[in-house]
Amino acid sequence: MVPKFTTGLEVWRIVTGKVTSAEQIAARDKCSMTISLVFLTSDLVRAAVEGRLPRGIGIARLRDAPAEWSSQYRMLGLTS
């Protein structure tokens, strides 16, 4: 399954109160999980959104990433 990311329209729906959380959007779209990409390095977020994460590193592995950016790269076996 290709991950679906919150688009500007969904963000607008949250801002205007049409939905109150990302979880409501996920339930509507029948997504099995949501993750916050806010604490990931910008390079990892960009790679995830563009579908360019290295083979074997899926969205699920990013779910429990440490807050420290250098630790994120180490956890995933990548160089920063």
Biopython code that builds the backbone (N, CA, C, O; Angstrom):
import numpy as np
from Bio.PDB.StructureBuilder import StructureBuilder

atoms = [
    (1, "MET", "N", (0.838, -1.181, 0.000)),
    (1, "MET", "CA", (0.000, 0.000, 0.000)),
    (1, "MET", "C", (0.883, 1.245, 0.000)),
    (1, "MET", "O", (1.817, 1.336, 0.797)),
    (2, "VAL", "N", (0.613, 2.163, -0.845)),
    (2, "VAL", "CA", (1.345, 3.427, -0.899)),
    (2, "VAL", "C", (0.849, 4.330, 0.211)),
    (2, "VAL", "O", (-0.354, 4.559, 0.330)),
    (3, "PRO", "N", (1.776, 4.858, 1.042)),
    (3, "PRO", "CA", (1.312, 5.720, 2.135)),
    (3, "PRO", "C", (0.663, 6.987, 1.613)),
    (3, "PRO", "O", (1.088, 7.550, 0.604)),
    (4, "LYS", "N", (-0.366, 7.425, 2.307)),
    (4, "LYS", "CA", (-1.035, 8.663, 1.938)),
    (4, "LYS", "C", (-0.684, 9.713, 2.983)),
    (4, "LYS", "O", (-0.855, 9.479, 4.179)),
    (5, "PHE", "N", (-0.209, 10.833, 2.554)),
    (5, "PHE", "CA", (0.188, 11.885, 3.469)),
    (5, "PHE", "C", (-0.859, 12.983, 3.494)),
    (5, "PHE", "O", (-1.551, 13.232, 2.507)),
    (6, "THR", "N", (-0.960, 13.627, 4.636)),
    (6, "THR", "CA", (-1.924, 14.706, 4.781)),
    (6, "THR", "C", (-1.598, 15.810, 3.787)),
    (6, "THR", "O", (-0.472, 16.305, 3.745)),
    (7, "THR", "N", (-2.565, 16.184, 3.006)),
    (7, "THR", "CA", (-2.378, 17.237, 2.011)),
    (7, "THR", "C", (-2.812, 18.577, 2.581)),
    (7, "THR", "O", (-3.368, 18.649, 3.677)),
    (8, "GLY", "N", (-2.556, 19.615, 1.840)),
    (8, "GLY", "CA", (-2.972, 20.944, 2.260)),
    (8, "GLY", "C", (-4.468, 21.029, 2.504)),
    (8, "GLY", "O", (-4.911, 21.740, 3.406)),
    (9, "LEU", "N", (-5.251, 20.310, 1.708)),
    (9, "LEU", "CA", (-6.703, 20.326, 1.883)),
    (9, "LEU", "C", (-7.091, 19.737, 3.234)),
    (9, "LEU", "O", (-7.939, 20.293, 3.930)),
    (10, "GLU", "N", (-6.472, 18.604, 3.614)),
    (10, "GLU", "CA", (-6.781, 18.019, 4.912)),
    (10, "GLU", "C", (-6.350, 18.935, 6.050)),
    (10, "GLU", "O", (-7.050, 19.055, 7.055)),
    (11, "VAL", "N", (-5.202, 19.576, 5.893)),
    (11, "VAL", "CA", (-4.752, 20.529, 6.911)),
    (11, "VAL", "C", (-5.767, 21.663, 7.030)),
    (11, "VAL", "O", (-6.094, 22.088, 8.138)),
    (12, "TRP", "N", (-6.265, 22.153, 5.899)),
    (12, "TRP", "CA", (-7.276, 23.215, 5.926)),
    (12, "TRP", "C", (-8.537, 22.745, 6.636)),
    (12, "TRP", "O", (-9.153, 23.516, 7.372)),
    (13, "ARG", "N", (-8.928, 21.495, 6.429)),
    (13, "ARG", "CA", (-10.112, 20.964, 7.105)),
    (13, "ARG", "C", (-9.914, 20.936, 8.621)),
    (13, "ARG", "O", (-10.859, 21.175, 9.372)),
    (14, "ILE", "N", (-8.704, 20.649, 9.069)),
    (14, "ILE", "CA", (-8.411, 20.682, 10.504)),
    (14, "ILE", "C", (-8.480, 22.117, 11.011)),
    (14, "ILE", "O", (-9.094, 22.383, 12.045)),
    (15, "VAL", "N", (-7.850, 23.048, 10.285)),
    (15, "VAL", "CA", (-7.822, 24.455, 10.702)),
    (15, "VAL", "C", (-9.236, 25.027, 10.797)),
    (15, "VAL", "O", (-9.541, 25.769, 11.731)),
    (16, "THR", "N", (-10.098, 24.688, 9.842)),
    (16, "THR", "CA", (-11.450, 25.239, 9.835)),
    (16, "THR", "C", (-12.422, 24.473, 10.726)),
    (16, "THR", "O", (-13.580, 24.869, 10.863)),
    (17, "GLY", "N", (-11.959, 23.375, 11.336)),
    (17, "GLY", "CA", (-12.806, 22.622, 12.254)),
    (17, "GLY", "C", (-13.678, 21.573, 11.603)),
    (17, "GLY", "O", (-14.481, 20.943, 12.292)),
    (18, "LYS", "N", (-13.552, 21.355, 10.290)),
    (18, "LYS", "CA", (-14.360, 20.324, 9.624)),
    (18, "LYS", "C", (-13.972, 18.931, 10.132)),
    (18, "LYS", "O", (-14.818, 18.042, 10.227)),
    (19, "VAL", "N", (-12.707, 18.752, 10.453)),
    (19, "VAL", "CA", (-12.236, 17.568, 11.183)),
    (19, "VAL", "C", (-11.370, 18.088, 12.321)),
    (19, "VAL", "O", (-10.862, 19.207, 12.255)),
    (20, "THR", "N", (-11.202, 17.286, 13.357)),
    (20, "THR", "CA", (-10.468, 17.775, 14.523)),
    (20, "THR", "C", (-9.107, 17.131, 14.708)),
    (20, "THR", "O", (-8.341, 17.547, 15.577)),
    (21, "SER", "N", (-8.789, 16.113, 13.898)),
    (21, "SER", "CA", (-7.492, 15.458, 14.082)),
    (21, "SER", "C", (-7.086, 14.686, 12.833)),
    (21, "SER", "O", (-7.904, 14.380, 11.967)),
    (22, "ALA", "N", (-5.801, 14.385, 12.774)),
    (22, "ALA", "CA", (-5.291, 13.550, 11.691)),
    (22, "ALA", "C", (-5.871, 12.145, 11.789)),
    (22, "ALA", "O", (-6.024, 11.460, 10.777)),
    (23, "GLU", "N", (-6.194, 11.714, 13.007)),
    (23, "GLU", "CA", (-6.775, 10.390, 13.196)),
    (23, "GLU", "C", (-8.147, 10.278, 12.524)),
    (23, "GLU", "O", (-8.496, 9.219, 12.003)),
    (24, "GLN", "N", (-8.924, 11.367, 12.533)),
    (24, "GLN", "CA", (-10.217, 11.348, 11.833)),
    (24, "GLN", "C", (-10.007, 11.189, 10.328)),
    (24, "GLN", "O", (-10.739, 10.454, 9.666)),
    (25, "ILE", "N", (-9.011, 11.875, 9.801)),
    (25, "ILE", "CA", (-8.708, 11.746, 8.369)),
    (25, "ILE", "C", (-8.280, 10.315, 8.067)),
    (25, "ILE", "O", (-8.719, 9.725, 7.080)),
    (26, "ALA", "N", (-7.419, 9.757, 8.924)),
    (26, "ALA", "CA", (-6.948, 8.386, 8.723)),
    (26, "ALA", "C", (-8.096, 7.392, 8.766)),
    (26, "ALA", "O", (-8.152, 6.475, 7.947)),
    (27, "ALA", "N", (-9.014, 7.565, 9.714)),
    (27, "ALA", "CA", (-10.170, 6.662, 9.816)),
    (27, "ALA", "C", (-11.038, 6.762, 8.568)),
    (27, "ALA", "O", (-11.503, 5.749, 8.047)),
    (28, "ARG", "N", (-11.257, 7.983, 8.091)),
    (28, "ARG", "CA", (-12.068, 8.186, 6.889)),
    (28, "ARG", "C", (-11.430, 7.508, 5.680)),
    (28, "ARG", "O", (-12.123, 6.926, 4.846)),
    (29, "ASP", "N", (-10.093, 7.590, 5.594)),
    (29, "ASP", "CA", (-9.381, 7.013, 4.454)),
    (29, "ASP", "C", (-8.956, 5.565, 4.688)),
    (29, "ASP", "O", (-8.252, 4.975, 3.869)),
    (30, "LYS", "N", (-9.396, 4.998, 5.822)),
    (30, "LYS", "CA", (-9.098, 3.607, 6.173)),
    (30, "LYS", "C", (-7.597, 3.336, 6.258)),
    (30, "LYS", "O", (-7.121, 2.297, 5.801)),
    (31, "CYS", "N", (-6.857, 4.274, 6.845)),
    (31, "CYS", "CA", (-5.425, 4.101, 7.084)),
    (31, "CYS", "C", (-5.239, 3.316, 8.374)),
    (31, "CYS", "O", (-5.999, 3.490, 9.327)),
    (32, "SER", "N", (-4.247, 2.467, 8.404)),
    (32, "SER", "CA", (-4.037, 1.646, 9.591)),
    (32, "SER", "C", (-3.193, 2.343, 10.651)),
    (32, "SER", "O", (-3.212, 1.936, 11.813)),
    (33, "MET", "N", (-2.450, 3.390, 10.276)),
    (33, "MET", "CA", (-1.660, 4.106, 11.268)),
    (33, "MET", "C", (-1.366, 5.516, 10.784)),
    (33, "MET", "O", (-1.368, 5.805, 9.588)),
    (34, "THR", "N", (-1.117, 6.368, 11.741)),
    (34, "THR", "CA", (-0.648, 7.711, 11.425)),
    (34, "THR", "C", (0.645, 7.932, 12.187)),
    (34, "THR", "O", (0.822, 7.399, 13.283)),
    (35, "ILE", "N", (1.539, 8.703, 11.622)),
    (35, "ILE", "CA", (2.768, 9.063, 12.326)),
    (35, "ILE", "C", (3.010, 10.545, 12.132)),
    (35, "ILE", "O", (2.576, 11.143, 11.147)),
    (36, "SER", "N", (3.699, 11.115, 13.074)),
    (36, "SER", "CA", (4.072, 12.512, 12.959)),
    (36, "SER", "C", (5.491, 12.578, 12.415)),
    (36, "SER", "O", (6.398, 11.933, 12.942)),
    (37, "LEU", "N", (5.673, 13.342, 11.385)),
    (37, "LEU", "CA", (6.999, 13.506, 10.801)),
    (37, "LEU", "C", (7.693, 14.765, 11.314)),
    (37, "LEU", "O", (8.764, 15.129, 10.827)),
    (38, "VAL", "N", (7.086, 15.427, 12.293)),
    (38, "VAL", "CA", (7.568, 16.721, 12.736)),
    (38, "VAL", "C", (8.966, 16.661, 13.351)),
    (38, "VAL", "O", (9.711, 17.635, 13.244)),
    (39, "PHE", "N", (9.347, 15.556, 13.989)),
    (39, "PHE", "CA", (10.649, 15.483, 14.639)),
    (39, "PHE", "C", (11.715, 14.809, 13.781)),
    (39, "PHE", "O", (12.860, 14.672, 14.212)),
    (40, "LEU", "N", (11.355, 14.390, 12.583)),
    (40, "LEU", "CA", (12.339, 13.766, 11.700)),
    (40, "LEU", "C", (13.145, 14.825, 10.964)),
    (40, "LEU", "O", (12.673, 15.943, 10.758)),
    (41, "THR", "N", (14.346, 14.471, 10.573)),
    (41, "THR", "CA", (15.151, 15.397, 9.783)),
    (41, "THR", "C", (14.420, 15.707, 8.487)),
    (41, "THR", "O", (13.650, 14.888, 7.985)),
    (42, "SER", "N", (14.662, 16.870, 7.962)),
    (42, "SER", "CA", (13.981, 17.265, 6.718)),
    (42, "SER", "C", (14.337, 16.325, 5.575)),
    (42, "SER", "O", (13.500, 16.071, 4.710)),
    (43, "ASP", "N", (15.565, 15.802, 5.552)),
    (43, "ASP", "CA", (15.950, 14.867, 4.496)),
    (43, "ASP", "C", (15.135, 13.579, 4.564)),
    (43, "ASP", "O", (14.723, 13.047, 3.534)),
    (44, "LEU", "N", (14.902, 13.078, 5.783)),
    (44, "LEU", "CA", (14.104, 11.857, 5.925)),
    (44, "LEU", "C", (12.646, 12.102, 5.577)),
    (44, "LEU", "O", (12.011, 11.256, 4.947)),
    (45, "VAL", "N", (12.108, 13.244, 5.977)),
    (45, "VAL", "CA", (10.721, 13.576, 5.631)),
    (45, "VAL", "C", (10.569, 13.663, 4.118)),
    (45, "VAL", "O", (9.640, 13.092, 3.546)),
    (46, "ARG", "N", (11.478, 14.374, 3.477)),
    (46, "ARG", "CA", (11.418, 14.526, 2.017)),
    (46, "ARG", "C", (11.499, 13.160, 1.336)),
    (46, "ARG", "O", (10.731, 12.880, 0.415)),
    (47, "ALA", "N", (12.429, 12.306, 1.785)),
    (47, "ALA", "CA", (12.569, 10.976, 1.190)),
    (47, "ALA", "C", (11.311, 10.142, 1.404)),
    (47, "ALA", "O", (10.904, 9.402, 0.509)),
    (48, "ALA", "N", (10.687, 10.251, 2.584)),
    (48, "ALA", "CA", (9.465, 9.490, 2.864)),
    (48, "ALA", "C", (8.324, 9.959, 1.973)),
    (48, "ALA", "O", (7.616, 9.143, 1.381)),
    (49, "VAL", "N", (8.147, 11.262, 1.878)),
    (49, "VAL", "CA", (7.050, 11.824, 1.081)),
    (49, "VAL", "C", (7.231, 11.502, -0.396)),
    (49, "VAL", "O", (6.257, 11.227, -1.098)),
    (50, "GLU", "N", (8.473, 11.536, -0.870)),
    (50, "GLU", "CA", (8.751, 11.281, -2.284)),
    (50, "GLU", "C", (8.931, 9.800, -2.598)),
    (50, "GLU", "O", (9.172, 9.434, -3.749)),
    (51, "GLY", "N", (8.815, 8.940, -1.573)),
    (51, "GLY", "CA", (8.968, 7.504, -1.804)),
    (51, "GLY", "C", (10.395, 7.094, -2.092)),
    (51, "GLY", "O", (10.626, 6.130, -2.821)),
    (52, "ARG", "N", (11.365, 7.818, -1.528)),
    (52, "ARG", "CA", (12.771, 7.536, -1.809)),
    (52, "ARG", "C", (13.529, 6.985, -0.600)),
    (52, "ARG", "O", (14.758, 7.055, -0.565)),
    (53, "LEU", "N", (12.825, 6.441, 0.384)),
    (53, "LEU", "CA", (13.541, 5.835, 1.503)),
    (53, "LEU", "C", (14.295, 4.617, 0.987)),
    (53, "LEU", "O", (13.811, 3.914, 0.101)),
    (54, "PRO", "N", (15.485, 4.364, 1.541)),
    (54, "PRO", "CA", (16.242, 3.187, 1.093)),
    (54, "PRO", "C", (15.451, 1.893, 1.297)),
    (54, "PRO", "O", (14.601, 1.795, 2.182)),
    (55, "ARG", "N", (15.751, 0.920, 0.466)),
    (55, "ARG", "CA", (15.085, -0.386, 0.553)),
    (55, "ARG", "C", (15.193, -0.912, 1.981)),
    (55, "ARG", "O", (16.262, -0.873, 2.590)),
    (56, "GLY", "N", (14.085, -1.396, 2.500)),
    (56, "GLY", "CA", (14.060, -1.950, 3.850)),
    (56, "GLY", "C", (13.715, -0.935, 4.931)),
    (56, "GLY", "O", (13.469, -1.311, 6.077)),
    (57, "ILE", "N", (13.693, 0.339, 4.579)),
    (57, "ILE", "CA", (13.315, 1.367, 5.550)),
    (57, "ILE", "C", (11.954, 1.902, 5.135)),
    (57, "ILE", "O", (11.835, 2.699, 4.205)),
    (58, "GLY", "N", (10.947, 1.452, 5.837)),
    (58, "GLY", "CA", (9.594, 1.888, 5.537)),
    (58, "GLY", "C", (9.114, 2.921, 6.539)),
    (58, "GLY", "O", (9.802, 3.242, 7.509)),
    (59, "ILE", "N", (7.953, 3.420, 6.290)),
    (59, "ILE", "CA", (7.347, 4.408, 7.168)),
    (59, "ILE", "C", (7.238, 3.878, 8.594)),
    (59, "ILE", "O", (7.438, 4.630, 9.548)),
    (60, "ALA", "N", (6.922, 2.591, 8.752)),
    (60, "ALA", "CA", (6.752, 2.023, 10.095)),
    (60, "ALA", "C", (8.033, 2.158, 10.921)),
    (60, "ALA", "O", (7.955, 2.362, 12.132)),
    (61, "ARG", "N", (9.190, 2.052, 10.307)),
    (61, "ARG", "CA", (10.455, 2.190, 11.045)),
    (61, "ARG", "C", (10.667, 3.614, 11.520)),
    (61, "ARG", "O", (11.370, 3.840, 12.505)),
    (62, "LEU", "N", (10.073, 4.571, 10.837)),
    (62, "LEU", "CA", (10.232, 5.969, 11.244)),
    (62, "LEU", "C", (9.343, 6.329, 12.428)),
    (62, "LEU", "O", (9.559, 7.346, 13.086)),
    (63, "ARG", "N", (8.355, 5.503, 12.695)),
    (63, "ARG", "CA", (7.388, 5.787, 13.753)),
    (63, "ARG", "C", (8.047, 5.944, 15.120)),
    (63, "ARG", "O", (7.620, 6.787, 15.909)),
    (64, "ASP", "N", (9.064, 5.160, 15.415)),
    (64, "ASP", "CA", (9.714, 5.195, 16.728)),
    (64, "ASP", "C", (11.095, 5.825, 16.670)),
    (64, "ASP", "O", (11.954, 5.507, 17.492)),
    (65, "ALA", "N", (11.317, 6.701, 15.725)),
    (65, "ALA", "CA", (12.633, 7.330, 15.578)),
    (65, "ALA", "C", (12.937, 8.235, 16.771)),
    (65, "ALA", "O", (12.042, 8.909, 17.282)),
    (66, "PRO", "N", (14.196, 8.253, 17.217)),
    (66, "PRO", "CA", (14.572, 9.153, 18.305)),
    (66, "PRO", "C", (14.495, 10.606, 17.861)),
    (66, "PRO", "O", (14.522, 10.892, 16.664)),
    (67, "ALA", "N", (14.400, 11.519, 18.808)),
    (67, "ALA", "CA", (14.275, 12.942, 18.480)),
    (67, "ALA", "C", (15.585, 13.523, 17.937)),
    (67, "ALA", "O", (15.560, 14.414, 17.088)),
    (68, "GLU", "N", (16.703, 13.035, 18.411)),
    (68, "GLU", "CA", (17.993, 13.578, 17.963)),
    (68, "GLU", "C", (18.276, 13.119, 16.532)),
    (68, "GLU", "O", (18.258, 11.923, 16.241)),
    (69, "TRP", "N", (18.534, 14.069, 15.651)),
    (69, "TRP", "CA", (18.684, 13.755, 14.228)),
    (69, "TRP", "C", (19.814, 12.775, 13.948)),
    (69, "TRP", "O", (19.637, 11.850, 13.156)),
    (70, "SER", "N", (20.967, 12.956, 14.577)),
    (70, "SER", "CA", (22.077, 12.031, 14.310)),
    (70, "SER", "C", (21.712, 10.615, 14.752)),
    (70, "SER", "O", (22.149, 9.642, 14.138)),
    (71, "SER", "N", (20.914, 10.496, 15.812)),
    (71, "SER", "CA", (20.464, 9.176, 16.269)),
    (71, "SER", "C", (19.498, 8.543, 15.282)),
    (71, "SER", "O", (19.463, 7.320, 15.145)),
    (72, "GLN", "N", (18.708, 9.367, 14.589)),
    (72, "GLN", "CA", (17.790, 8.843, 13.574)),
    (72, "GLN", "C", (18.581, 8.165, 12.461)),
    (72, "GLN", "O", (18.252, 7.053, 12.049)),
    (73, "TYR", "N", (19.617, 8.831, 11.980)),
    (73, "TYR", "CA", (20.437, 8.261, 10.922)),
    (73, "TYR", "C", (21.110, 6.962, 11.398)),
    (73, "TYR", "O", (21.141, 5.969, 10.671)),
    (74, "ARG", "N", (21.649, 6.983, 12.633)),
    (74, "ARG", "CA", (22.304, 5.808, 13.196)),
    (74, "ARG", "C", (21.322, 4.643, 13.317)),
    (74, "ARG", "O", (21.646, 3.514, 12.949)),
    (75, "MET", "N", (20.114, 4.919, 13.836)),
    (75, "MET", "CA", (19.104, 3.876, 14.004)),
    (75, "MET", "C", (18.764, 3.202, 12.678)),
    (75, "MET", "O", (18.527, 1.996, 12.624)),
    (76, "LEU", "N", (18.745, 3.998, 11.611)),
    (76, "LEU", "CA", (18.387, 3.482, 10.286)),
    (76, "LEU", "C", (19.593, 2.959, 9.514)),
    (76, "LEU", "O", (19.443, 2.447, 8.405)),
    (77, "GLY", "N", (20.797, 3.084, 10.095)),
    (77, "GLY", "CA", (21.998, 2.609, 9.424)),
    (77, "GLY", "C", (22.411, 3.490, 8.263)),
    (77, "GLY", "O", (23.018, 3.013, 7.304)),
    (78, "LEU", "N", (22.084, 4.785, 8.342)),
    (78, "LEU", "CA", (22.410, 5.744, 7.278)),
    (78, "LEU", "C", (23.485, 6.707, 7.754)),
    (78, "LEU", "O", (23.714, 6.835, 8.957)),
    (79, "THR", "N", (24.138, 7.379, 6.834)),
    (79, "THR", "CA", (25.065, 8.441, 7.190)),
    (79, "THR", "C", (24.371, 9.767, 6.972)),
    (79, "THR", "O", (23.614, 9.929, 6.015)),
    (80, "SER", "N", (24.631, 10.724, 7.867)),
    (80, "SER", "CA", (23.944, 12.015, 7.764)),
    (80, "SER", "C", (24.580, 12.927, 6.755)),
    (80, "SER", "O", (24.114, 14.049, 6.557)),
]
sb = StructureBuilder()
sb.init_structure("model")
sb.init_model(0)
sb.init_chain("A")
sb.init_seg("    ")
for serial, (resi, resn, name, xyz) in enumerate(atoms, 1):
    if name == "N":
        sb.init_residue(resn, " ", resi, " ")
    sb.init_atom(name, np.array(xyz, "f"), 0.0, 1.0, " ", f" {name:<3s}", serial, name[0])
structure = sb.get_structure()
